[in-house]
């Protein structure tokens, strides 16, 4: 279960802002960067890009999840969505899925 204080949605990307007392918030960074692509569209080539002072804490590529820390405000952009400013904090990025009852399969939503 995710202990969060707020949820953000940016197209098919969902961000959970974790509470400050979440144990994952105190992890050391595995990468530090100024730009991070959270999700890239396979059809359009568009991407959800985050710009700012970012520290990646965990990556789970098979689940398409990224846990990251923003030290100051960061800007989230995409070619087809409004810009979004994210405050300082720790976020968990997950990708939206859909269930197909006819095939009994879960599929990732893709741009």
C-alpha positions as CSV (number, residue, x, y, z in Angstrom):
1,X,0.0,0.0,0.0
2,X,1.2,3.5,-0.9
3,X,1.1,6.1,1.9
4,X,0.6,9.3,0.0
5,X,-0.5,12.9,0.6
6,X,-1.6,13.7,-3.0
7,X,-2.1,12.1,-6.4
8,X,-1.3,13.8,-9.7
9,X,-2.4,12.6,-13.1
10,X,-0.6,13.8,-16.3
11,X,-2.2,11.9,-19.2
12,X,-1.4,8.2,-18.7
13,X,1.2,8.9,-16.0
14,X,0.1,8.8,-12.4
15,X,2.2,10.4,-9.6
16,X,1.8,9.7,-5.9
17,X,3.4,12.3,-3.7
18,X,4.6,10.3,-0.6
19,X,4.2,11.5,2.9
20,X,7.4,12.9,4.4
21,X,7.5,10.1,7.0
22,X,7.4,7.4,4.4
23,X,10.5,5.2,4.9
24,X,11.3,5.3,1.2
25,X,11.6,9.1,1.3
26,X,14.9,8.8,3.2
27,X,16.7,6.6,0.7
28,X,19.9,7.6,-1.0
29,X,19.8,8.5,-4.7
30,X,21.0,6.1,-7.3
31,X,21.1,8.8,-10.0
32,X,21.0,12.6,-9.9
33,X,19.8,14.5,-13.0
34,X,18.2,17.7,-14.3
35,X,15.9,16.0,-16.8
36,X,14.0,12.7,-16.5
37,X,11.7,11.1,-19.0
38,X,8.9,9.5,-16.9
39,X,7.1,7.8,-19.9
40,X,7.7,7.8,-23.6
41,X,4.9,7.2,-26.1
42,X,5.5,4.3,-28.5
43,X,3.0,5.5,-31.0
44,X,3.5,9.3,-31.1
45,X,7.1,9.6,-29.8
46,X,5.8,12.2,-27.3
47,X,7.1,12.0,-23.7
48,X,6.3,13.1,-20.2
49,X,9.5,15.0,-19.3
50,X,10.4,16.3,-15.8
51,X,12.9,19.2,-15.5
52,X,14.5,20.3,-12.3
53,X,16.8,19.0,-9.6
54,X,15.8,15.3,-9.5
55,X,17.2,12.3,-7.6
56,X,16.1,8.8,-8.7
57,X,15.7,6.6,-5.6
58,X,14.4,3.4,-7.2
59,X,13.5,2.1,-10.7
60,X,11.3,-0.9,-11.4
61,X,11.4,-1.3,-15.2
62,X,9.2,-4.4,-15.3
63,X,6.4,-2.5,-13.4
64,X,7.2,0.8,-15.2
65,X,7.6,2.6,-11.8
66,X,10.1,5.2,-10.7
67,X,10.6,6.6,-7.2
68,X,12.2,10.0,-7.3
69,X,12.9,13.0,-5.1
70,X,12.5,16.7,-6.2
71,X,14.8,19.0,-4.3
72,X,13.0,22.2,-5.6
73,X,10.0,22.7,-7.8
74,X,10.1,20.8,-11.1
75,X,8.3,21.2,-14.3
76,X,6.4,18.3,-16.0
77,X,5.7,18.7,-19.7
78,X,4.2,16.7,-22.6
79,X,3.4,17.8,-26.1
80,X,-0.4,17.1,-25.6
81,X,-1.0,18.0,-22.0
82,X,-0.8,21.2,-19.9
83,X,2.4,21.9,-18.0
84,X,2.4,20.9,-14.3
85,X,4.7,22.2,-11.5
86,X,5.6,19.7,-8.8
87,X,6.6,20.8,-5.4
88,X,9.6,19.5,-3.4
89,X,9.1,16.0,-2.2
90,X,9.3,12.3,-3.0
91,X,7.1,10.9,-5.8
92,X,6.2,7.4,-7.1
93,X,5.4,7.3,-10.8
94,X,3.1,4.6,-12.0
95,X,1.7,4.0,-15.5
96,X,-2.0,3.7,-16.1
97,X,-3.3,0.3,-17.2
98,X,-6.6,-1.0,-18.6
99,X,-8.4,-4.3,-18.2
100,X,-9.8,-6.1,-21.3
101,X,-12.6,-8.4,-20.0
102,X,-12.8,-10.2,-23.4
103,X,-9.2,-11.3,-23.3
104,X,-8.9,-11.3,-19.5
105,X,-5.7,-9.3,-19.9
106,X,-4.3,-6.1,-18.4
107,X,-2.6,-3.7,-20.9
108,X,-0.4,-0.6,-20.4
109,X,-2.0,2.6,-21.7
110,X,0.3,4.0,-24.4
111,X,0.3,7.4,-26.1
